[in-house]
Amino acid sequence: MAKINFGGVVEDVVTREEFTMEKAREVLKNETIAIIGYGVQGPGQSLNLRDNGFNVIIGQRKGGKSWDKAVADGWVPGQTLFEIEEAAQKGTIIQYLLSDAGQIEAWPKLKPYLTAGKALYFSHGFGATYNDQTGIVPPKDIDVILVAPKGSGTSLRRLFVAGKGLNSSFAIFQDATGKAREKCIALGIGVGSGYLFETDFKKEVYSDLTGERGTLMGCIQGVFQAQYEVLRKNGHSPSEAFNETVEELTQSLMPLVAENGMDWMYANCSTTAQRGALDWRHKFYAATLPVFEELYKSVATGAEAKRTIDTCSKPDYREKLNAELKELRESEMWQAGAAVRKLRPENSK
């Protein structure tokens, strides 16, 4: 493993240079990788593995949209596309990529096929970490591993096609064969990771749930909405408010931050912007730190998992979710966003 200095803290990470694709293929040459689920992570991971030369099959409920999508992506019914139980029987490595709610529902059907010596792979530590709520307790005679790409399955695939990679964490929950670690890293390389950093199942799910509810989605939508509303209440047009709140950030500034870091951004903006950003960041830090501490505590106590499981298991969940998403989609801010996106040069030809 390579030693990398992260702001004064040295971590061990796995890179493609030291654990090559050829090595990954050698480690997994006798394995049949069964991808269970073809929703969020399934397509990206399976297609990347297939394109990298691994033996991959798909397990998906027949007759649904995801089954049809798998067929459209080139998976052949009866050859590389099967019902979940048949794929699980054929697979030696079971990549369990259903949604968290889907994993709970399908677990009784899957468990009988987790026979001695197989490997069970997750991309989220939810099911195994909160097993008192999910009932997902793997047999003791199988390997249980995790590779969690730090982004959506769509991004994982797009970056792979572009010759790039998406960083991933990896973890070993259970090593029954003595080969869990090398299999896990090989799979991480195979799915298209930029580099791999080690964690454990609990830390992965704690950081993931905090991030989703925080800066990745929940917090950023709240901040967007607050700034947009203040601008609109003070007479700014929807176009001006949206461009100043969202468009400039996502289209101009964040790509530069991704390339060069926030320190570079601060050093390369106007002195007026520089001074204001340096001063006001402290106020935003002080305002949000207690919220993030409350959020992390809710994740660590299992309260967030309980709310997720309870809510998502209700028969009217999808209907209520669609109503919440409709409210968000039809808000003035995101209606303004739809109009702004249409006006981007690449969309106005």
RAPEDA-V736134 format. One record per pair of residues at least 24 apart in sequence whose C-alpha atoms are under 8 Angstrom apart, sorted by sequence separation. I is the first residue (numbers start at 1). J is the second residue. D is the distance in whole Angstrom. If there is no record, write none. Layout:
# RAPEDA-V736134
i: (I;I)
j: (J;J)
d: (D;D)
This chain:
# RAPEDA-V736134
i: (31;32;33;34;35;36;56;57;58;59;60;85;89;94;96;103;117;118;119;120;121;122;123;124;146;147;29;32;34;57;59;85;88;92;93;94;95;96;97;114;116;117;118;119;120;121;122;123;145;146;168;28;29;58;59;84;88;92;93;94;95;96;97;100;115;116;117;119;121;122;123;145;146;166;167;168;170;39;43;59;92;93;94;95;96;100;111;115;145;146;165;166;167;168;169;170;171;173;25;38;59;85;93;114;144;145;164;165;166;167;168;169;170;171;172;173;25;38;58;59;107;144;145;165;166;167;168;169;170;171;172;57;104;143;144;164;165;169;170;171;21;104;143;144;38;104;142;143;160;142;143;57;140;142;143;141;142;145;169;140;141;144;145;156;143;147;146;145;147;147;149;36;36;35;36;34;34;42;146;34;41;42;148;34;40;32;33;34;36;39;32;33;34;35;36;37;38;39;40;117;31;32;33;34;35;36;37;38;39;117;31;32;33;34;35;36;37;119;31;33;35;36;129;128;129;126;125;126;129;124;125;214;125;126;124;125;124;210;213;210;210;210;206;209;247;242;206;206;238;242;238;242;239;243;238;239;228;45;225;44;48;43;44;47;41;42;45;40;41;44;45;48;40;41;44;40;54;52;49;48;49;48;49;48;46;45;44;45;27;28;27;28;24;27;24;25;24;23;24;21;24;25;24;19;21;20;21;19;14;130;16;133;130;16;15;16;126;15;14;15;13;14;13;14;13;12;13;12;101;101;101)
j: (55;56;57;58;59;60;80;81;82;83;84;109;113;118;120;127;141;142;143;144;145;146;147;148;170;171;54;57;59;82;84;110;113;117;118;119;120;121;122;139;141;142;143;144;145;146;147;148;170;171;193;54;55;84;85;110;114;118;119;120;121;122;123;126;141;142;143;145;147;148;149;171;172;192;193;194;196;66;70;86;119;120;121;122;123;127;138;142;172;173;192;193;194;195;196;197;198;200;53;66;87;113;121;142;172;173;192;193;194;195;196;197;198;199;200;201;54;67;87;88;136;173;174;194;195;196;197;198;199;200;201;87;134;173;174;194;195;199;200;201;52;135;174;175;70;136;174;175;192;175;176;91;174;176;177;176;177;180;204;176;177;180;181;192;180;184;184;184;187;188;193;84;87;87;88;87;88;97;201;90;97;98;204;91;97;90;91;92;94;97;91;92;93;94;95;96;97;98;99;176;91;92;93;94;95;96;97;98;99;177;92;93;94;95;96;97;98;180;93;95;97;98;201;201;202;201;201;202;205;201;202;292;204;205;204;205;205;292;295;295;296;299;296;299;337;333;299;300;332;336;333;337;336;340;336;340;333;153;333;153;157;153;154;157;152;153;156;152;153;156;157;160;153;154;157;154;190;190;190;190;191;191;192;192;191;191;191;192;182;183;183;186;183;186;185;186;186;186;187;186;189;190;190;186;189;189;190;189;185;302;189;306;305;194;194;195;305;195;195;196;195;196;196;197;197;197;198;198;309;312;313)
d: (7;6;6;6;6;6;7;6;6;5;5;7;5;8;7;7;6;5;4;5;5;5;5;6;5;7;7;7;7;8;4;6;6;8;6;6;6;6;7;7;5;5;6;6;6;5;7;4;8;5;6;7;8;8;7;8;8;5;5;5;5;5;7;7;8;5;7;7;7;8;7;6;6;7;5;7;6;6;8;7;6;6;6;6;8;7;8;7;5;8;5;5;5;6;5;6;6;7;7;6;5;8;7;7;6;6;8;5;5;5;5;5;5;5;7;7;7;7;6;7;7;5;7;4;8;6;7;6;6;5;8;7;6;8;5;7;8;6;7;6;8;7;5;7;7;7;7;5;6;7;5;8;8;5;7;5;7;7;8;7;8;7;8;7;6;7;7;6;8;6;7;6;8;8;8;6;6;6;7;7;6;8;8;5;8;7;6;7;7;8;5;6;6;6;6;7;7;7;8;7;8;5;5;5;5;5;5;7;8;6;6;6;6;6;7;6;5;8;7;7;7;6;6;8;6;8;5;8;8;8;6;7;6;6;7;5;6;8;8;7;6;7;7;7;8;6;6;7;8;7;7;7;6;8;6;7;7;7;7;5;7;7;6;8;7;7;7;7;4;6;7;7;6;8;5;8;8;6;5;7;5;5;8;6;7;5;8;8;7;7;7;7;8;7;8;7;4;8;7;8;7;8;7;8;7;8;7;8;8;7;7;7;7;7;7;7;8;5;6;7;7;5;6;6;5;7;7;8;7;7;7)
